[in-house]
């Protein structure tokens, strides 16, 4: 195997592992993060003179 092929395989493997770890972390945070619905503040009544 040539040096260039070895380096490319190392880079591709590293990217695959990094992508899998990122996907797993995002999946866990989405699953355990409670979806909080923010209540909109009531609009102030506008008085016309």
PQR file of N, CA, C, O and H, with PARSE charges and radii, in Angstrom:
ATOM      1  N   UNK A   1       0.851  -1.177   0.000 -0.4000 1.5000
ATOM      2  CA  UNK A   1       0.000   0.000   0.000 -0.0000 2.0000
ATOM      3  C   UNK A   1       0.896   1.241   0.000  0.5500 1.7000
ATOM      4  O   UNK A   1       1.877   1.313   0.741 -0.5500 1.4000
ATOM      5  N   UNK A   2       0.553   2.183  -0.817 -0.4000 1.5000
ATOM      6  CA  UNK A   2       1.388   3.384  -0.896 -0.0000 2.0000
ATOM      7  C   UNK A   2       1.103   4.311   0.291  0.5500 1.7000
ATOM      8  O   UNK A   2       0.105   4.166   0.996 -0.5500 1.4000
ATOM      9  H   UNK A   2      -0.243   2.124  -1.418  0.4000 1.0000
ATOM     10  N   UNK A   3       1.991   5.240   0.479 -0.4000 1.5000
ATOM     11  CA  UNK A   3       1.859   6.183   1.586 -0.0000 2.0000
ATOM     12  C   UNK A   3       0.609   7.049   1.426  0.5500 1.7000
ATOM     13  O   UNK A   3      -0.090   7.319   2.403 -0.5500 1.4000
ATOM     14  H   UNK A   3       2.802   5.358  -0.094  0.4000 1.0000
ATOM     15  N   UNK A   4       0.329   7.481   0.203 -0.4000 1.5000
ATOM     16  CA  UNK A   4      -0.844   8.321  -0.038 -0.0000 2.0000
ATOM     17  C   UNK A   4      -2.133   7.563   0.286  0.5500 1.7000
ATOM     18  O   UNK A   4      -3.061   8.132   0.859 -0.5500 1.4000
ATOM     19  H   UNK A   4       0.897   7.261  -0.591  0.4000 1.0000
ATOM     20  N   UNK A   5      -2.189   6.282  -0.080 -0.4000 1.5000
ATOM     21  CA  UNK A   5      -3.373   5.479   0.209 -0.0000 2.0000
ATOM     22  C   UNK A   5      -3.550   5.302   1.712  0.5500 1.7000
ATOM     23  O   UNK A   5      -4.670   5.368   2.220 -0.5500 1.4000
ATOM     24  H   UNK A   5      -1.434   5.820  -0.546  0.4000 1.0000
ATOM     25  N   UNK A   6      -2.463   5.081   2.416 -0.4000 1.5000
ATOM     26  CA  UNK A   6      -2.526   4.923   3.869 -0.0000 2.0000
ATOM     27  C   UNK A   6      -3.029   6.194   4.537  0.5500 1.7000
ATOM     28  O   UNK A   6      -3.869   6.137   5.436 -0.5500 1.4000
ATOM     29  H   UNK A   6      -1.553   5.027   2.004  0.4000 1.0000
ATOM     30  N   UNK A   7      -2.523   7.329   4.105 -0.4000 1.5000
ATOM     31  CA  UNK A   7      -2.951   8.609   4.680 -0.0000 2.0000
ATOM     32  C   UNK A   7      -4.420   8.866   4.377  0.5500 1.7000
ATOM     33  O   UNK A   7      -5.161   9.320   5.248 -0.5500 1.4000
ATOM     34  H   UNK A   7      -1.841   7.376   3.376  0.4000 1.0000
ATOM     35  N   UNK A   8      -4.845   8.582   3.160 -0.4000 1.5000
ATOM     36  CA  UNK A   8      -6.257   8.782   2.804 -0.0000 2.0000
ATOM     37  C   UNK A   8      -7.170   7.871   3.621  0.5500 1.7000
ATOM     38  O   UNK A   8      -8.240   8.296   4.056 -0.5500 1.4000
ATOM     39  H   UNK A   8      -4.243   8.213   2.452  0.4000 1.0000
ATOM     40  N   UNK A   9      -6.754   6.619   3.833 -0.4000 1.5000
ATOM     41  CA  UNK A   9      -7.557   5.706   4.647 -0.0000 2.0000
ATOM     42  C   UNK A   9      -7.630   6.176   6.096  0.5500 1.7000
ATOM     43  O   UNK A   9      -8.680   6.070   6.730 -0.5500 1.4000
ATOM     44  H   UNK A   9      -5.885   6.274   3.479  0.4000 1.0000
ATOM     45  N   UNK A  10      -6.534   6.689   6.620 -0.4000 1.5000
ATOM     46  CA  UNK A  10      -6.548   7.219   7.986 -0.0000 2.0000
ATOM     47  C   UNK A  10      -7.490   8.413   8.111  0.5500 1.7000
ATOM     48  O   UNK A  10      -8.250   8.512   9.074 -0.5500 1.4000
ATOM     49  H   UNK A  10      -5.681   6.774   6.105  0.4000 1.0000
ATOM     50  N   UNK A  11      -7.438   9.312   7.140 -0.4000 1.5000
ATOM     51  CA  UNK A  11      -8.301  10.496   7.172 -0.0000 2.0000
ATOM     52  C   UNK A  11      -9.767  10.095   7.032  0.5500 1.7000
ATOM     53  O   UNK A  11     -10.618  10.595   7.767 -0.5500 1.4000
ATOM     54  H   UNK A  11      -6.820   9.231   6.357  0.4000 1.0000
ATOM     55  N   UNK A  12     -10.066   9.200   6.099 -0.4000 1.5000
ATOM     56  CA  UNK A  12     -11.454   8.759   5.906 -0.0000 2.0000
ATOM     57  C   UNK A  12     -11.976   8.024   7.138  0.5500 1.7000
ATOM     58  O   UNK A  12     -13.132   8.200   7.525 -0.5500 1.4000
ATOM     59  H   UNK A  12      -9.374   8.794   5.502  0.4000 1.0000
ATOM     60  N   UNK A  13     -11.139   7.212   7.744 -0.4000 1.5000
ATOM     61  CA  UNK A  13     -11.543   6.511   8.959 -0.0000 2.0000
ATOM     62  C   UNK A  13     -11.798   7.467  10.105  0.5500 1.7000
ATOM     63  O   UNK A  13     -12.760   7.307  10.856 -0.5500 1.4000
ATOM     64  H   UNK A  13     -10.201   7.069   7.429  0.4000 1.0000
ATOM     65  N   UNK A  14     -10.930   8.467  10.240 -0.4000 1.5000
ATOM     66  CA  UNK A  14     -11.111   9.456  11.293 -0.0000 2.0000
ATOM     67  C   UNK A  14     -12.401  10.242  11.085  0.5500 1.7000
ATOM     68  O   UNK A  14     -13.136  10.496  12.040 -0.5500 1.4000
ATOM     69  H   UNK A  14     -10.149   8.598   9.630  0.4000 1.0000
ATOM     70  N   UNK A  15     -12.678  10.628   9.843 -0.4000 1.5000
ATOM     71  CA  UNK A  15     -13.915  11.354   9.561 -0.0000 2.0000
ATOM     72  C   UNK A  15     -15.140  10.496   9.826  0.5500 1.7000
ATOM     73  O   UNK A  15     -16.149  10.997  10.321 -0.5500 1.4000
ATOM     74  H   UNK A  15     -12.082  10.422   9.068  0.4000 1.0000
ATOM     75  N   UNK A  16     -15.067   9.209   9.506 -0.4000 1.5000
ATOM     76  CA  UNK A  16     -16.196   8.313   9.764 -0.0000 2.0000
ATOM     77  C   UNK A  16     -16.456   8.184  11.264  0.5500 1.7000
ATOM     78  O   UNK A  16     -17.606   8.222  11.703 -0.5500 1.4000
ATOM     79  H   UNK A  16     -14.247   8.802   9.104  0.4000 1.0000
ATOM     80  N   UNK A  17     -15.399   8.032  12.041 -0.4000 1.5000
ATOM     81  CA  UNK A  17     -15.558   7.918  13.496 -0.0000 2.0000
ATOM     82  C   UNK A  17     -16.070   9.229  14.086  0.5500 1.7000
ATOM     83  O   UNK A  17     -16.956   9.218  14.940 -0.5500 1.4000
ATOM     84  H   UNK A  17     -14.466   8.001  11.684  0.4000 1.0000
ATOM     85  N   UNK A  18     -15.526  10.351  13.642 -0.4000 1.5000
ATOM     86  CA  UNK A  18     -15.968  11.650  14.152 -0.0000 2.0000
ATOM     87  C   UNK A  18     -17.429  11.907  13.798  0.5500 1.7000
ATOM     88  O   UNK A  18     -18.184  12.418  14.625 -0.5500 1.4000
ATOM     89  H   UNK A  18     -14.806  10.360  12.948  0.4000 1.0000
ATOM     90  N   UNK A  19     -17.835  11.560  12.584 -0.4000 1.5000
ATOM     91  CA  UNK A  19     -19.233  11.732  12.188 -0.0000 2.0000
ATOM     92  C   UNK A  19     -20.170  10.851  12.987  0.5500 1.7000
ATOM     93  O   UNK A  19     -21.259  11.282  13.368 -0.5500 1.4000
ATOM     94  H   UNK A  19     -17.222  11.144  11.912  0.4000 1.0000
ATOM     95  N   UNK A  20     -19.756   9.618  13.245 -0.4000 1.5000
ATOM     96  CA  UNK A  20     -20.595   8.715  14.033 -0.0000 2.0000
ATOM     97  C   UNK A  20     -20.737   9.213  15.469  0.5500 1.7000
ATOM     98  O   UNK A  20     -21.818   9.135  16.053 -0.5500 1.4000
ATOM     99  H   UNK A  20     -18.872   9.268  12.936  0.4000 1.0000
ATOM    100  N   UNK A  21     -19.648   9.723  16.033 -0.4000 1.5000
ATOM    101  CA  UNK A  21     -19.720  10.248  17.399 -0.0000 2.0000
ATOM    102  C   UNK A  21     -20.600  11.486  17.462  0.5500 1.7000
ATOM    103  O   UNK A  21     -21.385  11.639  18.398 -0.5500 1.4000
ATOM    104  H   UNK A  21     -18.770   9.786  15.559  0.4000 1.0000
ATOM    105  N   UNK A  22     -20.481  12.369  16.483 -0.4000 1.5000
ATOM    106  CA  UNK A  22     -21.319  13.565  16.451 -0.0000 2.0000
ATOM    107  C   UNK A  22     -22.782  13.195  16.292  0.5500 1.7000
ATOM    108  O   UNK A  22     -23.638  13.765  16.969 -0.5500 1.4000
ATOM    109  H   UNK A  22     -19.843  12.245  15.723  0.4000 1.0000
ATOM    110  N   UNK A  23     -23.085  12.249  15.408 -0.4000 1.5000
ATOM    111  CA  UNK A  23     -24.460  11.795  15.210 -0.0000 2.0000
ATOM    112  C   UNK A  23     -25.020  11.217  16.507  0.5500 1.7000
ATOM    113  O   UNK A  23     -26.167  11.491  16.860 -0.5500 1.4000
ATOM    114  H   UNK A  23     -22.389  11.786  14.859  0.4000 1.0000
ATOM    115  N   UNK A  24     -24.231  10.428  17.214 -0.4000 1.5000
ATOM    116  CA  UNK A  24     -24.691   9.836  18.467 -0.0000 2.0000
ATOM    117  C   UNK A  24     -24.955  10.881  19.534  0.5500 1.7000
ATOM    118  O   UNK A  24     -25.955  10.803  20.248 -0.5500 1.4000
ATOM    119  H   UNK A  24     -23.299  10.205  16.928  0.4000 1.0000
ATOM    120  N   UNK A  25     -24.072  11.853  19.648 -0.4000 1.5000
ATOM    121  CA  UNK A  25     -24.259  12.903  20.649 -0.0000 2.0000
ATOM    122  C   UNK A  25     -25.500  13.722  20.332  0.5500 1.7000
ATOM    123  O   UNK A  25     -26.286  14.023  21.231 -0.5500 1.4000
ATOM    124  H   UNK A  25     -23.260  11.916  19.069  0.4000 1.0000
ATOM    125  N   UNK A  26     -25.688  14.088  19.068 -0.4000 1.5000
ATOM    126  CA  UNK A  26     -26.872  14.862  18.698 -0.0000 2.0000
ATOM    127  C   UNK A  26     -28.146  14.062  18.921  0.5500 1.7000
ATOM    128  O   UNK A  26     -29.165  14.617  19.330 -0.5500 1.4000
ATOM    129  H   UNK A  26     -25.050  13.844  18.338  0.4000 1.0000
ATOM    130  N   UNK A  27     -28.096  12.767  18.657 -0.4000 1.5000
ATOM    131  CA  UNK A  27     -29.266  11.909  18.857 -0.0000 2.0000
ATOM    132  C   UNK A  27     -29.631  11.831  20.339  0.5500 1.7000
ATOM    133  O   UNK A  27     -30.807  11.889  20.699 -0.5500 1.4000
ATOM    134  H   UNK A  27     -27.267  12.316  18.325  0.4000 1.0000
ATOM    135  N   UNK A  28     -28.623  11.698  21.189 -0.4000 1.5000
ATOM    136  CA  UNK A  28     -28.881  11.612  22.629 -0.0000 2.0000
ATOM    137  C   UNK A  28     -29.411  12.942  23.161  0.5500 1.7000
ATOM    138  O   UNK A  28     -30.345  12.956  23.963 -0.5500 1.4000
ATOM    139  H   UNK A  28     -27.668  11.651  20.897  0.4000 1.0000
ATOM    140  N   UNK A  29     -28.828  14.058  22.724 -0.4000 1.5000
ATOM    141  CA  UNK A  29     -29.281  15.352  23.238 -0.0000 2.0000
ATOM    142  C   UNK A  29     -30.692  15.665  22.771  0.5500 1.7000
ATOM    143  O   UNK A  29     -31.462  16.268  23.519 -0.5500 1.4000
ATOM    144  H   UNK A  29     -28.070  14.047  22.072  0.4000 1.0000
ATOM    145  N   UNK A  30     -31.050  15.274  21.561 -0.4000 1.5000
ATOM    146  CA  UNK A  30     -32.422  15.507  21.099 -0.0000 2.0000
ATOM    147  C   UNK A  30     -33.405  14.638  21.862  0.5500 1.7000
ATOM    148  O   UNK A  30     -34.520  15.074  22.150 -0.5500 1.4000
ATOM    149  H   UNK A  30     -30.424  14.784  20.954  0.4000 1.0000
ATOM    150  N   UNK A  31     -33.012  13.420  22.191 -0.4000 1.5000
ATOM    151  CA  UNK A  31     -33.921  12.508  22.880 -0.0000 2.0000
ATOM    152  C   UNK A  31     -34.153  12.943  24.320  0.5500 1.7000
ATOM    153  O   UNK A  31     -35.278  12.849  24.812 -0.5500 1.4000
ATOM    154  H   UNK A  31     -32.106  13.066  21.957  0.4000 1.0000
ATOM    155  N   UNK A  32     -33.112  13.420  25.011 -0.4000 1.5000
ATOM    156  CA  UNK A  32     -33.224  13.739  26.427 -0.0000 2.0000
ATOM    157  C   UNK A  32     -33.542  15.203  26.688  0.5500 1.7000
ATOM    158  O   UNK A  32     -33.756  15.585  27.838 -0.5500 1.4000
ATOM    159  H   UNK A  32     -32.199  13.496  24.611  0.4000 1.0000
ATOM    160  N   UNK A  33     -33.578  16.018  25.666 -0.4000 1.5000
ATOM    161  CA  UNK A  33     -33.880  17.433  25.856 -0.0000 2.0000
ATOM    162  C   UNK A  33     -35.384  17.620  25.844  0.5500 1.7000
ATOM    163  O   UNK A  33     -36.029  17.308  24.843 -0.5500 1.4000
ATOM    164  H   UNK A  33     -33.404  15.707  24.731  0.4000 1.0000
ATOM    165  N   UNK A  34     -35.971  18.129  26.945 -0.4000 1.5000
ATOM    166  CA  UNK A  34     -37.427  18.316  26.953 -0.0000 2.0000
ATOM    167  C   UNK A  34     -37.833  19.430  25.997  0.5500 1.7000
ATOM    168  O   UNK A  34     -37.195  20.481  25.936 -0.5500 1.4000
ATOM    169  H   UNK A  34     -35.447  18.383  27.758  0.4000 1.0000
ATOM    170  N   UNK A  35     -38.880  19.186  25.271 -0.4000 1.5000
ATOM    171  CA  UNK A  35     -39.398  20.197  24.359 -0.0000 2.0000
ATOM    172  C   UNK A  35     -40.301  21.134  25.154  0.5500 1.7000
ATOM    173  O   UNK A  35     -41.425  20.780  25.508 -0.5500 1.4000
ATOM    174  H   UNK A  35     -39.398  18.333  25.321  0.4000 1.0000
ATOM    175  N   UNK A  36     -39.798  22.318  25.426 -0.4000 1.5000
ATOM    176  CA  UNK A  36     -40.535  23.286  26.226 -0.0000 2.0000
ATOM    177  C   UNK A  36     -41.224  24.253  25.278  0.5500 1.7000
ATOM    178  O   UNK A  36     -40.584  24.897  24.446 -0.5500 1.4000
ATOM    179  H   UNK A  36     -38.885  22.606  25.138  0.4000 1.0000
ATOM    180  N   UNK A  37     -42.520  24.340  25.418 -0.4000 1.5000
ATOM    181  CA  UNK A  37     -43.260  25.303  24.605 -0.0000 2.0000
ATOM    182  C   UNK A  37     -43.285  26.625  25.364  0.5500 1.7000
ATOM    183  O   UNK A  37     -43.786  26.696  26.486 -0.5500 1.4000
ATOM    184  H   UNK A  37     -43.040  23.817  26.094  0.4000 1.0000
ATOM    185  N   UNK A  38     -42.753  27.648  24.755 -0.4000 1.5000
ATOM    186  CA  UNK A  38     -42.718  28.945  25.409 -0.0000 2.0000
ATOM    187  C   UNK A  38     -44.066  29.625  25.234  0.5500 1.7000
ATOM    188  O   UNK A  38     -44.604  29.715  24.131 -0.5500 1.4000
ATOM    189  H   UNK A  38     -42.346  27.590  23.843  0.4000 1.0000
ATOM    190  N   UNK A  39     -44.591  30.097  26.351 -0.4000 1.5000
ATOM    191  CA  UNK A  39     -45.875  30.796  26.309 -0.0000 2.0000
ATOM    192  C   UNK A  39     -45.626  32.214  25.801  0.5500 1.7000
ATOM    193  O   UNK A  39     -44.751  32.924  26.296 -0.5500 1.4000
ATOM    194  H   UNK A  39     -44.154  30.024  27.247  0.4000 1.0000
ATOM    195  N   UNK A  40     -46.401  32.601  24.822 -0.4000 1.5000
ATOM    196  CA  UNK A  40     -46.252  33.951  24.293 -0.0000 2.0000
ATOM    197  C   UNK A  40     -46.869  34.933  25.285  0.5500 1.7000
ATOM    198  O   UNK A  40     -47.958  34.685  25.802 -0.5500 1.4000
ATOM    199  H   UNK A  40     -47.112  32.024  24.419  0.4000 1.0000
ATOM    200  N   UNK A  41     -46.190  36.036  25.553 -0.4000 1.5000
ATOM    201  CA  UNK A  41     -46.767  37.013  26.481 -0.0000 2.0000
ATOM    202  C   UNK A  41     -48.021  37.627  25.867  0.5500 1.7000
ATOM    203  O   UNK A  41     -48.067  37.889  24.665 -0.5500 1.4000
ATOM    204  H   UNK A  41     -45.305  36.238  25.133  0.4000 1.0000
ATOM    205  N   UNK A  42     -49.033  37.855  26.695 -0.4000 1.5000
ATOM    206  CA  UNK A  42     -50.265  38.441  26.153 -0.0000 2.0000
ATOM    207  C   UNK A  42     -50.001  39.848  25.627  0.5500 1.7000
ATOM    208  O   UNK A  42     -49.223  40.613  26.196 -0.5500 1.4000
ATOM    209  H   UNK A  42     -48.995  37.643  27.671  0.4000 1.0000
ATOM    210  N   UNK A  43     -50.660  40.155  24.548 -0.4000 1.5000
ATOM    211  CA  UNK A  43     -50.483  41.487  23.971 -0.0000 2.0000
ATOM    212  C   UNK A  43     -51.189  42.518  24.848  0.5500 1.7000
ATOM    213  O   UNK A  43     -52.287  42.283  25.352 -0.5500 1.4000
ATOM    214  H   UNK A  43     -51.292  39.534  24.086  0.4000 1.0000
ATOM    215  N   UNK A  44     -50.543  43.648  25.017 -0.4000 1.5000
ATOM    216  CA  UNK A  44     -51.121  44.714  25.829 -0.0000 2.0000
ATOM    217  C   UNK A  44     -52.319  45.307  25.094  0.5500 1.7000
ATOM    218  O   UNK A  44     -52.299  45.499  23.878 -0.5500 1.4000
ATOM    219  H   UNK A  44     -49.651  43.840  24.608  0.4000 1.0000
ATOM    220  N   UNK A  45     -53.349  45.587  25.862 -0.4000 1.5000
ATOM    221  CA  UNK A  45     -54.549  46.181  25.273 -0.0000 2.0000
ATOM    222  C   UNK A  45     -54.224  47.610  24.834  0.5500 1.7000
ATOM    223  O   UNK A  45     -53.676  48.401  25.602 -0.5500 1.4000
ATOM    224  H   UNK A  45     -53.365  45.431  26.850  0.4000 1.0000
ATOM    225  N   UNK A  46     -54.564  47.916  23.619 -0.4000 1.5000
ATOM    226  CA  UNK A  46     -54.290  49.250  23.090 -0.0000 2.0000
ATOM    227  C   UNK A  46     -55.535  50.098  23.278  0.5500 1.7000
ATOM    228  O   UNK A  46     -56.619  49.751  22.809 -0.5500 1.4000
ATOM    229  H   UNK A  46     -55.009  47.274  22.995  0.4000 1.0000
ATOM    230  N   UNK A  47     -55.361  51.222  23.976 -0.4000 1.5000
ATOM    231  CA  UNK A  47     -56.496  52.126  24.198 -0.0000 2.0000
ATOM    232  C   UNK A  47     -56.399  53.280  23.218  0.5500 1.7000
ATOM    233  O   UNK A  47     -55.380  53.964  23.129 -0.5500 1.4000
ATOM    234  H   UNK A  47     -54.480  51.504  24.357  0.4000 1.0000
ATOM    235  N   UNK A  48     -57.448  53.472  22.513 -0.4000 1.5000
ATOM    236  CA  UNK A  48     -57.501  54.603  21.586 -0.0000 2.0000
ATOM    237  C   UNK A  48     -58.287  55.716  22.247  0.5500 1.7000
ATOM    238  O   UNK A  48     -59.383  55.488  22.758 -0.5500 1.4000
ATOM    239  H   UNK A  48     -58.276  52.916  22.585  0.4000 1.0000
ATOM    240  N   UNK A  49     -57.734  56.917  22.239 -0.4000 1.5000
ATOM    241  CA  UNK A  49     -58.372  58.040  22.918 -0.0000 2.0000
ATOM    242  C   UNK A  49     -59.485  58.637  22.109  0.5500 1.7000
ATOM    243  O   UNK A  49     -60.122  59.595  22.548 -0.5500 1.4000
ATOM    244  H   UNK A  49     -56.844  57.102  21.823  0.4000 1.0000
TER
END
